[in-house]
């Protein structure tokens, strides 16, 4: 049985992993339907693209281009 310190550390590691996954549009899933991708993209834009000029005309290919520009 794990001690209290180990449980806290394990929870913190899981929370860090989940925030990294939440920031990605696909969320670690490979097989999403088009409707799921569109819904996730809308949520992503609402949270992370508040100042973007092209927010309302953004679609998945534009999102991929934007992510590549940001990471390079």
Biopython code that builds the backbone (N, CA, C, O; Angstrom):
import numpy as np
from Bio.PDB.StructureBuilder import StructureBuilder

atoms = [
    (1, "UNK", "N", (0.831, -1.172, 0.000)),
    (1, "UNK", "CA", (0.000, 0.000, 0.000)),
    (1, "UNK", "C", (0.880, 1.241, 0.000)),
    (1, "UNK", "O", (1.874, 1.307, 0.724)),
    (2, "UNK", "N", (0.520, 2.202, -0.798)),
    (2, "UNK", "CA", (1.346, 3.400, -0.952)),
    (2, "UNK", "C", (1.152, 4.346, 0.228)),
    (2, "UNK", "O", (0.069, 4.434, 0.807)),
    (3, "UNK", "N", (2.225, 5.048, 0.567)),
    (3, "UNK", "CA", (2.117, 6.034, 1.638)),
    (3, "UNK", "C", (1.453, 7.306, 1.096)),
    (3, "UNK", "O", (1.264, 7.438, -0.113)),
    (4, "UNK", "N", (1.105, 8.228, 1.976)),
    (4, "UNK", "CA", (0.438, 9.466, 1.573)),
    (4, "UNK", "C", (1.287, 10.307, 0.634)),
    (4, "UNK", "O", (0.758, 10.919, -0.294)),
    (5, "UNK", "N", (2.620, 10.348, 0.866)),
    (5, "UNK", "CA", (3.508, 11.126, 0.002)),
    (5, "UNK", "C", (3.537, 10.584, -1.415)),
    (5, "UNK", "O", (3.532, 11.348, -2.380)),
    (6, "UNK", "N", (3.568, 9.260, -1.540)),
    (6, "UNK", "CA", (3.598, 8.659, -2.881)),
    (6, "UNK", "C", (2.295, 8.943, -3.619)),
    (6, "UNK", "O", (2.298, 9.232, -4.816)),
    (7, "UNK", "N", (1.199, 8.860, -2.902)),
    (7, "UNK", "CA", (-0.095, 9.109, -3.544)),
    (7, "UNK", "C", (-0.176, 10.558, -4.043)),
    (7, "UNK", "O", (-0.669, 10.815, -5.142)),
    (8, "UNK", "N", (0.306, 11.489, -3.236)),
    (8, "UNK", "CA", (0.289, 12.894, -3.652)),
    (8, "UNK", "C", (1.173, 13.093, -4.879)),
    (8, "UNK", "O", (0.787, 13.798, -5.811)),
    (9, "UNK", "N", (2.332, 12.490, -4.887)),
    (9, "UNK", "CA", (3.256, 12.640, -6.007)),
    (9, "UNK", "C", (2.648, 12.034, -7.268)),
    (9, "UNK", "O", (2.749, 12.610, -8.351)),
    (10, "UNK", "N", (2.022, 10.878, -7.123)),
    (10, "UNK", "CA", (1.407, 10.214, -8.264)),
    (10, "UNK", "C", (0.271, 11.074, -8.828)),
    (10, "UNK", "O", (0.119, 11.167, -10.046)),
    (11, "UNK", "N", (-0.512, 11.690, -7.975)),
    (11, "UNK", "CA", (-1.605, 12.546, -8.409)),
    (11, "UNK", "C", (-1.074, 13.781, -9.132)),
    (11, "UNK", "O", (-1.642, 14.201, -10.139)),
    (12, "UNK", "N", (0.009, 14.363, -8.627)),
    (12, "UNK", "CA", (0.588, 15.531, -9.266)),
    (12, "UNK", "C", (1.126, 15.178, -10.652)),
    (12, "UNK", "O", (0.985, 15.964, -11.588)),
    (13, "UNK", "N", (1.734, 14.013, -10.789)),
    (13, "UNK", "CA", (2.251, 13.590, -12.088)),
    (13, "UNK", "C", (1.106, 13.371, -13.064)),
    (13, "UNK", "O", (1.216, 13.739, -14.234)),
    (14, "UNK", "N", (0.020, 12.785, -12.611)),
    (14, "UNK", "CA", (-1.125, 12.564, -13.483)),
    (14, "UNK", "C", (-1.734, 13.892, -13.905)),
    (14, "UNK", "O", (-2.136, 14.046, -15.058)),
    (15, "UNK", "N", (-1.809, 14.842, -13.004)),
    (15, "UNK", "CA", (-2.377, 16.154, -13.331)),
    (15, "UNK", "C", (-1.515, 16.858, -14.375)),
    (15, "UNK", "O", (-2.042, 17.497, -15.286)),
    (16, "UNK", "N", (-0.195, 16.746, -14.248)),
    (16, "UNK", "CA", (0.704, 17.369, -15.222)),
    (16, "UNK", "C", (0.529, 16.729, -16.591)),
    (16, "UNK", "O", (0.532, 17.422, -17.609)),
    (17, "UNK", "N", (0.380, 15.424, -16.618)),
    (17, "UNK", "CA", (0.162, 14.717, -17.886)),
    (17, "UNK", "C", (-1.162, 15.134, -18.512)),
    (17, "UNK", "O", (-1.234, 15.341, -19.723)),
    (18, "UNK", "N", (-2.195, 15.256, -17.714)),
    (18, "UNK", "CA", (-3.516, 15.595, -18.231)),
    (18, "UNK", "C", (-3.546, 17.018, -18.796)),
    (18, "UNK", "O", (-4.218, 17.255, -19.800)),
    (19, "UNK", "N", (-2.842, 17.968, -18.183)),
    (19, "UNK", "CA", (-2.844, 19.319, -18.729)),
    (19, "UNK", "C", (-2.126, 19.351, -20.069)),
    (19, "UNK", "O", (-2.531, 20.089, -20.967)),
    (20, "UNK", "N", (-1.066, 18.563, -20.219)),
    (20, "UNK", "CA", (-0.380, 18.505, -21.505)),
    (20, "UNK", "C", (-1.286, 17.892, -22.562)),
    (20, "UNK", "O", (-1.288, 18.342, -23.708)),
    (21, "UNK", "N", (-2.052, 16.874, -22.198)),
    (21, "UNK", "CA", (-2.957, 16.239, -23.144)),
    (21, "UNK", "C", (-4.114, 17.166, -23.482)),
    (21, "UNK", "O", (-4.537, 17.225, -24.637)),
    (22, "UNK", "N", (-4.636, 17.893, -22.497)),
    (22, "UNK", "CA", (-5.764, 18.789, -22.740)),
    (22, "UNK", "C", (-5.390, 19.903, -23.698)),
    (22, "UNK", "O", (-6.244, 20.370, -24.451)),
    (23, "UNK", "N", (-4.130, 20.347, -23.693)),
    (23, "UNK", "CA", (-3.716, 21.418, -24.576)),
    (23, "UNK", "C", (-3.588, 20.949, -26.018)),
    (23, "UNK", "O", (-3.553, 21.771, -26.933)),
    (24, "UNK", "N", (-3.516, 19.646, -26.233)),
    (24, "UNK", "CA", (-3.472, 19.103, -27.574)),
    (24, "UNK", "C", (-4.898, 18.860, -28.033)),
    (24, "UNK", "O", (-5.731, 18.385, -27.260)),
    (25, "UNK", "N", (-5.179, 19.179, -29.275)),
    (25, "UNK", "CA", (-6.535, 19.061, -29.794)),
    (25, "UNK", "C", (-7.012, 17.616, -29.832)),
    (25, "UNK", "O", (-8.175, 17.348, -29.529)),
    (26, "UNK", "N", (-6.158, 16.697, -30.190)),
    (26, "UNK", "CA", (-6.563, 15.304, -30.321)),
    (26, "UNK", "C", (-6.644, 14.614, -28.966)),
    (26, "UNK", "O", (-7.327, 13.596, -28.851)),
    (27, "UNK", "N", (-5.992, 15.113, -27.961)),
    (27, "UNK", "CA", (-6.101, 14.588, -26.615)),
    (27, "UNK", "C", (-5.567, 13.179, -26.455)),
    (27, "UNK", "O", (-5.989, 12.458, -25.550)),
    (28, "UNK", "N", (-4.646, 12.774, -27.318)),
    (28, "UNK", "CA", (-4.072, 11.445, -27.206)),
    (28, "UNK", "C", (-4.877, 10.366, -27.909)),
    (28, "UNK", "O", (-4.518, 9.190, -27.843)),
    (29, "UNK", "N", (-5.964, 10.743, -28.584)),
    (29, "UNK", "CA", (-6.783, 9.770, -29.298)),
    (29, "UNK", "C", (-6.472, 9.851, -30.784)),
    (29, "UNK", "O", (-6.336, 10.943, -31.336)),
    (30, "UNK", "N", (-6.360, 8.700, -31.432)),
    (30, "UNK", "CA", (-6.030, 8.676, -32.856)),
    (30, "UNK", "C", (-7.276, 8.657, -33.731)),
    (30, "UNK", "O", (-7.257, 9.208, -34.831)),
    (31, "UNK", "N", (-8.343, 8.043, -33.276)),
    (31, "UNK", "CA", (-9.528, 7.852, -34.113)),
    (31, "UNK", "C", (-10.695, 8.680, -33.591)),
    (31, "UNK", "O", (-11.514, 8.192, -32.812)),
    (32, "UNK", "N", (-10.765, 9.923, -34.021)),
    (32, "UNK", "CA", (-11.879, 10.791, -33.659)),
    (32, "UNK", "C", (-12.707, 11.072, -34.902)),
    (32, "UNK", "O", (-12.178, 11.115, -36.013)),
    (33, "UNK", "N", (-13.988, 11.261, -34.716)),
    (33, "UNK", "CA", (-14.841, 11.607, -35.846)),
    (33, "UNK", "C", (-14.652, 13.086, -36.182)),
    (33, "UNK", "O", (-14.092, 13.848, -35.394)),
    (34, "UNK", "N", (-15.126, 13.474, -37.354)),
    (34, "UNK", "CA", (-15.019, 14.873, -37.768)),
    (34, "UNK", "C", (-15.755, 15.792, -36.803)),
    (34, "UNK", "O", (-15.282, 16.886, -36.494)),
    (35, "UNK", "N", (-16.899, 15.351, -36.333)),
    (35, "UNK", "CA", (-17.678, 16.166, -35.409)),
    (35, "UNK", "C", (-16.928, 16.371, -34.086)),
    (35, "UNK", "O", (-16.960, 17.462, -33.518)),
    (36, "UNK", "N", (-16.260, 15.330, -33.602)),
    (36, "UNK", "CA", (-15.489, 15.448, -32.361)),
    (36, "UNK", "C", (-14.318, 16.408, -32.542)),
    (36, "UNK", "O", (-14.024, 17.205, -31.652)),
    (37, "UNK", "N", (-13.650, 16.333, -33.692)),
    (37, "UNK", "CA", (-12.519, 17.218, -33.954)),
    (37, "UNK", "C", (-12.993, 18.663, -34.029)),
    (37, "UNK", "O", (-12.353, 19.552, -33.468)),
    (38, "UNK", "N", (-14.111, 18.910, -34.718)),
    (38, "UNK", "CA", (-14.648, 20.274, -34.812)),
    (38, "UNK", "C", (-15.033, 20.808, -33.436)),
    (38, "UNK", "O", (-14.764, 21.967, -33.122)),
    (39, "UNK", "N", (-15.652, 19.977, -32.626)),
    (39, "UNK", "CA", (-16.048, 20.409, -31.281)),
    (39, "UNK", "C", (-14.823, 20.719, -30.428)),
    (39, "UNK", "O", (-14.805, 21.721, -29.713)),
    (40, "UNK", "N", (-13.815, 19.880, -30.494)),
    (40, "UNK", "CA", (-12.589, 20.117, -29.728)),
    (40, "UNK", "C", (-11.868, 21.366, -30.222)),
    (40, "UNK", "O", (-11.288, 22.109, -29.429)),
    (41, "UNK", "N", (-11.906, 21.597, -31.540)),
    (41, "UNK", "CA", (-11.278, 22.791, -32.085)),
    (41, "UNK", "C", (-11.978, 24.052, -31.593)),
    (41, "UNK", "O", (-11.317, 25.043, -31.283)),
    (42, "UNK", "N", (-13.294, 24.028, -31.519)),
    (42, "UNK", "CA", (-14.033, 25.185, -31.003)),
    (42, "UNK", "C", (-13.674, 25.468, -29.548)),
    (42, "UNK", "O", (-13.492, 26.624, -29.166)),
    (43, "UNK", "N", (-13.574, 24.440, -28.754)),
    (43, "UNK", "CA", (-13.194, 24.616, -27.349)),
    (43, "UNK", "C", (-11.766, 25.129, -27.243)),
    (43, "UNK", "O", (-11.480, 26.016, -26.438)),
    (44, "UNK", "N", (-10.856, 24.568, -28.063)),
    (44, "UNK", "CA", (-9.463, 25.005, -28.065)),
    (44, "UNK", "C", (-9.361, 26.484, -28.425)),
    (44, "UNK", "O", (-8.641, 27.239, -27.771)),
    (45, "UNK", "N", (-10.088, 26.896, -29.473)),
    (45, "UNK", "CA", (-10.041, 28.294, -29.896)),
    (45, "UNK", "C", (-10.601, 29.204, -28.813)),
    (45, "UNK", "O", (-10.075, 30.293, -28.586)),
    (46, "UNK", "N", (-11.659, 28.771, -28.145)),
    (46, "UNK", "CA", (-12.257, 29.574, -27.080)),
    (46, "UNK", "C", (-11.273, 29.774, -25.929)),
    (46, "UNK", "O", (-11.251, 30.839, -25.312)),
    (47, "UNK", "N", (-10.459, 28.760, -25.635)),
    (47, "UNK", "CA", (-9.548, 28.844, -24.493)),
    (47, "UNK", "C", (-8.219, 29.496, -24.827)),
    (47, "UNK", "O", (-7.698, 30.272, -24.026)),
    (48, "UNK", "N", (-7.647, 29.193, -26.018)),
    (48, "UNK", "CA", (-6.268, 29.590, -26.289)),
    (48, "UNK", "C", (-6.100, 30.602, -27.414)),
    (48, "UNK", "O", (-4.993, 31.105, -27.605)),
    (49, "UNK", "N", (-7.139, 30.919, -28.161)),
    (49, "UNK", "CA", (-7.000, 31.827, -29.305)),
    (49, "UNK", "C", (-7.878, 33.062, -29.143)),
    (49, "UNK", "O", (-8.495, 33.508, -30.110)),
    (50, "UNK", "N", (-7.943, 33.603, -27.975)),
    (50, "UNK", "CA", (-8.845, 34.723, -27.717)),
    (50, "UNK", "C", (-8.458, 35.973, -28.489)),
    (50, "UNK", "O", (-9.341, 36.740, -28.875)),
    (51, "UNK", "N", (-7.177, 36.208, -28.728)),
    (51, "UNK", "CA", (-6.736, 37.415, -29.415)),
    (51, "UNK", "C", (-6.465, 37.204, -30.898)),
    (51, "UNK", "O", (-6.089, 38.148, -31.593)),
    (52, "UNK", "N", (-6.646, 36.013, -31.385)),
    (52, "UNK", "CA", (-6.334, 35.702, -32.785)),
    (52, "UNK", "C", (-7.366, 36.341, -33.710)),
    (52, "UNK", "O", (-8.567, 36.284, -33.446)),
    (53, "UNK", "N", (-6.886, 36.953, -34.801)),
    (53, "UNK", "CA", (-7.771, 37.607, -35.754)),
    (53, "UNK", "C", (-8.560, 36.598, -36.586)),
    (53, "UNK", "O", (-9.698, 36.862, -36.975)),
    (54, "UNK", "N", (-7.957, 35.453, -36.855)),
    (54, "UNK", "CA", (-8.575, 34.446, -37.722)),
    (54, "UNK", "C", (-9.299, 33.358, -36.942)),
    (54, "UNK", "O", (-9.514, 32.261, -37.457)),
    (55, "UNK", "N", (-9.666, 33.650, -35.730)),
    (55, "UNK", "CA", (-10.275, 32.652, -34.850)),
    (55, "UNK", "C", (-11.554, 32.053, -35.426)),
    (55, "UNK", "O", (-11.771, 30.845, -35.326)),
    (56, "UNK", "N", (-12.391, 32.875, -36.020)),
    (56, "UNK", "CA", (-13.696, 32.403, -36.477)),
    (56, "UNK", "C", (-13.635, 31.689, -37.822)),
    (56, "UNK", "O", (-14.559, 30.954, -38.169)),
    (57, "UNK", "N", (-12.574, 31.890, -38.576)),
    (57, "UNK", "CA", (-12.454, 31.180, -39.846)),
    (57, "UNK", "C", (-11.454, 30.020, -39.772)),
    (57, "UNK", "O", (-11.163, 29.385, -40.785)),
    (58, "UNK", "N", (-10.939, 29.752, -38.599)),
    (58, "UNK", "CA", (-9.958, 28.688, -38.401)),
    (58, "UNK", "C", (-10.617, 27.316, -38.514)),
    (58, "UNK", "O", (-11.704, 27.084, -37.985)),
    (59, "UNK", "N", (-9.939, 26.424, -39.210)),
    (59, "UNK", "CA", (-10.380, 25.035, -39.302)),
    (59, "UNK", "C", (-9.184, 24.145, -38.959)),
    (59, "UNK", "O", (-8.129, 24.650, -38.575)),
    (60, "UNK", "N", (-9.337, 22.840, -39.092)),
    (60, "UNK", "CA", (-8.281, 21.932, -38.658)),
    (60, "UNK", "C", (-6.965, 22.125, -39.413)),
    (60, "UNK", "O", (-5.919, 22.159, -38.765)),
    (61, "UNK", "N", (-6.952, 22.253, -40.753)),
    (61, "UNK", "CA", (-5.660, 22.494, -41.425)),
    (61, "UNK", "C", (-4.972, 23.784, -40.972)),
    (61, "UNK", "O", (-3.748, 23.827, -40.850)),
    (62, "UNK", "N", (-5.752, 24.823, -40.726)),
    (62, "UNK", "CA", (-5.148, 26.064, -40.221)),
    (62, "UNK", "C", (-4.587, 25.862, -38.818)),
    (62, "UNK", "O", (-3.543, 26.420, -38.481)),
    (63, "UNK", "N", (-5.271, 25.071, -38.004)),
    (63, "UNK", "CA", (-4.790, 24.762, -36.656)),
    (63, "UNK", "C", (-3.440, 24.040, -36.722)),
    (63, "UNK", "O", (-2.525, 24.352, -35.961)),
    (64, "UNK", "N", (-3.325, 23.073, -37.639)),
    (64, "UNK", "CA", (-2.071, 22.317, -37.773)),
    (64, "UNK", "C", (-0.940, 23.254, -38.206)),
    (64, "UNK", "O", (0.167, 23.174, -37.674)),
    (65, "UNK", "N", (-1.210, 24.132, -39.160)),
    (65, "UNK", "CA", (-0.196, 25.101, -39.594)),
    (65, "UNK", "C", (0.216, 25.996, -38.437)),
    (65, "UNK", "O", (1.404, 26.236, -38.224)),
    (66, "UNK", "N", (-0.747, 26.482, -37.702)),
    (66, "UNK", "CA", (-0.474, 27.382, -36.585)),
    (66, "UNK", "C", (0.365, 26.680, -35.517)),
    (66, "UNK", "O", (1.299, 27.280, -34.986)),
    (67, "UNK", "N", (0.059, 25.449, -35.198)),
    (67, "UNK", "CA", (0.826, 24.708, -34.202)),
    (67, "UNK", "C", (2.252, 24.490, -34.669)),
    (67, "UNK", "O", (3.177, 24.561, -33.860)),
    (68, "UNK", "N", (2.454, 24.229, -35.944)),
    (68, "UNK", "CA", (3.811, 24.044, -36.473)),
    (68, "UNK", "C", (4.598, 25.335, -36.404)),
    (68, "UNK", "O", (5.793, 25.308, -36.108)),
    (69, "UNK", "N", (3.964, 26.463, -36.670)),
    (69, "UNK", "CA", (4.640, 27.754, -36.589)),
    (69, "UNK", "C", (5.034, 28.052, -35.153)),
    (69, "UNK", "O", (6.138, 28.536, -34.904)),
    (70, "UNK", "N", (4.146, 27.770, -34.201)),
    (70, "UNK", "CA", (4.418, 28.048, -32.799)),
    (70, "UNK", "C", (5.530, 27.170, -32.245)),
    (70, "UNK", "O", (6.309, 27.634, -31.412)),
    (71, "UNK", "N", (5.632, 25.916, -32.678)),
    (71, "UNK", "CA", (6.621, 25.020, -32.106)),
    (71, "UNK", "C", (7.995, 25.217, -32.707)),
    (71, "UNK", "O", (8.988, 24.849, -32.080)),
    (72, "UNK", "N", (8.092, 25.784, -33.897)),
    (72, "UNK", "CA", (9.406, 25.979, -34.533)),
    (72, "UNK", "C", (10.100, 27.188, -34.017)),
    (72, "UNK", "O", (11.212, 27.493, -34.447)),
]
sb = StructureBuilder()
sb.init_structure("model")
sb.init_model(0)
sb.init_chain("A")
sb.init_seg("    ")
for serial, (resi, resn, name, xyz) in enumerate(atoms, 1):
    if name == "N":
        sb.init_residue(resn, " ", resi, " ")
    sb.init_atom(name, np.array(xyz, "f"), 0.0, 1.0, " ", f" {name:<3s}", serial, name[0])
structure = sb.get_structure()
